[in-house]
Amino acid sequence: MHKPAIDWVINIILTDLGYHPESDRTYVVQSNPWSSVYRFLTDQGYIFLKQIPQALSLEPKVTDLSRDQFYANVPTIIADNMDLH
């Protein structure tokens, strides 16, 4: 697990954005060389953390652009941490 990124989600994102964890367990959805995806259960539904290698760190910007410019059906990014990718 990528502990700093998970700690960031739990301690900063969930707290600052008003999500309340319903469980203290982090579920690994996917883990491979090009990304790791984790799921957190909150009072407002699931929140996902996708951690990617630095070489792919533009993915959040591309995702937002895809939604805004091309109306693509992509997830909404609620936070981005460029230092943790």
Summary of the structure (lengths in Angstrom):
residues: 85
radius of gyration: 13.0
end to end distance: 14.0
largest distance: 36.8
contacts: 193
relative contact order: 0.19
helix: 34%
strand: 26%
